[in-house]
Amino acid sequence: MPNYGICRSCGAAIEWCRTENGKNVPLDADPFDDGNVVKIGRGLVRCLDKDESYSGDRFVSHFATCDFAHLHRKPRKLK
């Protein structure tokens, strides 16, 4: 079941999904012609490889389109 919401910073409609690695990711709710994220199951997404073709709906992470994304990113853990 999709988990839709609103970005707290810019007010855009987003859909919360989970990557194959179990990380939560906010997607812009509407498909994007040049998007690099595809849905592979209920609430599960994966990134397309750079030259991979895909004929279905493509999406983009809201971090790529939100002017305030830097306020919500978590710092990366160093290995």
Buried (B, 14 or more C-beta within 10 A) or exposed (E): EEEEEEBEBEEBEBBBBBBEEEEEBBBBBEBBEEBBBBBEEEBEBBBEEEEEEEEEEBBBBBBEBBEEBEEEEEEEEEE
